[in-house]
Amino acid sequence: MTSANPEDPFVAHRGLLFTVAYEMLGSAADAEDVVQETWLRWADLDAPARAAVRDERAYLVQIVTRQALNRLRTLSRRREDYVGDWLPEPLLTSPDVAEDVELAESVSFAMLTVLETLGPIERAVFVLREVFDVPYEEIAEAVGKSPASVRQIAHRARGHVAARRPRMAVSRNEQQQVVDRFLAALADGDLLGLMDVLAPDVVMVADGGGLAQAIKRPVEGGRKVAQLLSNFARLVPQARITTVLINGAVALLIDQGREVDTAITFVVADGKIARIYAVRNPDKLERLGEVAELRR
């Protein structure tokens, strides 16, 4: 159990530490484990050792980064055997996260799926530098590289991400309007309405993890995605759909009983939906009952 003392540096920075771990791992469950491991290492320091720490925030970020790197290497091997497409674990977020444009973009599904294409060290360097503006010297200590090497890795990772991530430079109000149009067409089984709100090159990805039914590979193209979704109301007439904020963006939760069985997030661009991510793996939906604390 972690310390309850609000003056403890670990408690003060816990939200930040969880956010760093989550952005590196894409899994809230694994991020929580990493934060707990960080707490244990912090708690093991005696008074003289703690007194010697000049910057507690930087020290804790270094610990959580090292622990996340260890976990990330294990997860990378595990995800090679994952059934179907792997998507990040969705998190219910507060309006504050959505209003922080940089934080919202950094934890978006679009960004997290791009980060999955980086190697562990590249991902750690990118997250620490681009999202949390950690100095190169501190990143170097955390990842065990020289500052010069870290600068090169950051440059390479920045280019890799810039070439692959969809842009989400739209307001929350615009997101809401587009998702409302999508939801109305979905509820009515309106094929033309769905095609109107979907970008011509839209891509839909689903993650069932072998534990829930899901499309086995991404579906591309407005007509194909619209045709697939137009049957939704007929196939699941009892479904209840709720609009929420997930990972800093307007999203949908679907349940057919007492529990959520699907979380759907979107990339909205130019008034259209450019990406749809549907998480159906029940192991990834367990934390949608409470708002996650994400902080920069």
N, C-alpha and C positions, 0 to 999 in steps of 0.2 A: 504493500500500500504506500502511495506517495505521501509526502509531507503535506500537512494541512496549514502550516504556518504561512500566511500571506506575504510575510517579509522574506521568506526563503527565495533566493534567486531562481531556483528551479520552478517554483510555483509561479513566480512573476513571468517567466518566459515559457511556460508550458505550452501555451497556444502556438507560439512561434516554433517550438521544437516539433510539435505534432505536424505543423504545416510543412516544415522542411522534410520530415520523414515521409509524409504522405506524397509530396511532389516527387520525391525520389523513388517511391515504391508503387504509387498508384493503388495502394491497398490500405484502408483504414485499420484493418485488423493487424497487419504487419507494422504499420506506423505506431500503433499503440504499444506493441511489444517492444519496438525500438525505443520509444520514449520511456518505457518502464526500465529497460536495461540502462538507459542513460541516467535515470534517477538512482538506480542501485550504485552506479559508479560514482555519482556525485555524493551520495549518502556515505560511501565508504571513505571519503576524504576526512582526515582528522582536522582539527582546528588550525594547526600551523599550515597544513597544505592548502586549506581554503583561503587563509589569509594571504597566501602567496599568489593567488589568482588575481591578476590585475583587472581583467575584463571578464566578468562572469558570463555575460551573454555570449561572447566569442568562445569562451571555454566550453560552454554547454553545446553550442552549435557544432564545435569540432567533435565532441563526443558523439552527438546524435548522427553526424555525418559518417563517422567511422563505423558506427553500429549499422546504419542504413546501408552502407556499402557492403558490409559483410552479408547482410540479409539479401541485398539486391543480387549478388552473385548466385546465391542459392535459388532465388526466385526465377532468375533468367533460365536456369536449367529446368526448373519445374514447369515453366510456361511453354517450353518446347514440346511438352507432352500434353498440353491443355487440349481439351476437346472443343473444336470450333475456334471462332475468333475470341481473343481475350480482350475485354474492355476493363477500364478502371472501376473501382468500387465507388458508386455514387454517394455523395454526401449531401444531406439537407443543410442548406446554408441560410444565413440571416440576410436581410436587405443590406446591411452594412458591407457585406462581401460583394454583393452585386454593384454597389455604388463605388467601390474601390476598383476602378477599371483594370489597373495593372494586376491586382490580386485575382480578380475574377478571370482574367485571361490566363493567368499562370496556372489556375486550378481547373480550367475548363477541360472537358473531355477532348476537345480538339488538340489542346496542348499536351495533355497527358498521353494521348495515343502517339503523338509525334515523339515525345520523350522516350517512349518504349523502343524507338529505333536507334537510340544512342547507346553506346557502351556504358558500363557502370561509372567509370571515372568521368567520362564526358557528361553524363547526366548530372552527377554531383557538382561538377564545376559550373555547368550552365545554370542549374537551380540556384546555387549559392551566389553566383555573380550577377546573373541577369534578373533574378527575382528579388533577392535579398541584399544585393549590392555589398556583399562581403568583400573586403580587400583581398587582392591576389595573394598577399603574404599569408593571411589567415587560411585561405583556401588551400594553399600549398601545404601548410601544416596538417590540415584535416585529411588530405588525400595522399600525403606522402610523396609529393612531387616538388620540384623547384618552382619558384615564382615564374621564371621564364617559361618553363614547360606548361604551367597552368595558363599563362597568357595565350600560348599557342593552342592549347586544348579549347579554351574559351572561344577563340576566334573561329576554330573549325566547327565547334558545336553550334555557335551562333549562325553560321552560314547554313549548316545542315537544317536547323529548325526553321530558319527564315524561308528556305526553299520548299518546305513541306507543310507548314501550318496554315490552315484556313484563317483568314482574318475575321475578327468578330467586332469590328468597330461600329457597333450599333447600340443604341440606347436600350435600356430595359423596357421602355414604353413601346419601342418598335418591335422588340422581341415578343412582348405580350400580344401586340396586335396580330403579328404573323402566326403565333401559336394559337390564338383564338380562332383565326380563320381555318387553320389546319384542323383544330378540334371540331369545329362546326361541320366541316366536310367529312371528317372521320365518322362522327356520330350519325350522319345522314347516309353514309355509304356513297357519297357524291364523288364519282370518278372525275368529272370535269372540275369540280371545286378543288379536289386534291391536286390535280395537274396544274391548276392555276397558282397554287401556293408553293408548289415544289419547283426548284430550279431544274432546268432541262438535264443537267448533269448531276443531279442529286445522288448521293450514295447512302444506303441504309445498311448498318451493321448491327448484328444482334449477338448477344453472349448468353448462352444457356449453360455453358460449362459441362454439358453432358447430364445435367441435373434437371433441366427444364427444356421443353420444346422451343427451338429457335431456328431461324434460317441458317443453313450450314455455311454459306459464304455471302459476302456483300452483294446486295442488289443495286445495280446502277441504272440510272436513267429515270426521268420523270414519269413516263408512262408505265414502266415496269413496277416502280415503287407504288404508284397510285393504284394500279390494278391489284397489287398485293394487299394494300391497306383498305381498299374499298369493300372488302369482304369482312372487315373487322366487326362492324355492328351486327351483321348476320350471324357470324360464328360465335361471338361472345356477347349476347344481348344483355346479360346481367352485369356486365362490367361497370364499375364506377370509376370515373376519371377525375382526378384532382390536379389542379394547377399549383405548382410549388416552385421554389427556387432550389435548384440542385447545382452544386459546383459553381455558384455565382451566376447562374443563368435561369431563365424561365424554362420550366420543364413540366413533365406530366408523370403522375403516379397512377397506375391501374391496379385495381383489385377486383377479384371476382368472389370475394367472401370477406373474411375478417382480416386477411393479411395482404400486403402489397405483393403482387407477383411480377410486376414490370415497372421499371423506371425508364423514361424516355427523355433524352436530352437532344438539343438541336444546335446546329450552327446556322445562324441567320445572316444572309448577305444580300444586299440590294432588294430588300423586301420579299425575299424568297427563302425557303429552307434548302440549304446546300448540303447538310449532313444530318442524318438521324442515327442516334446511338440508342439501342434498346437493350437494357440489362435485365435478364431473366434468371440468371443464376441465383438461387435463393440464398446462398451463402454471402452474396454481395449486397443483399437487401436488408440485412438484419439491423443496420444502424440508421434506417430512415425514420425511426420513431423519435429521434431527437436531433436538435440542431448542433452541427459540429462547430467547434471553436477553431477558426482559421484566422491567422494573424501574420502580418509582416513585421 
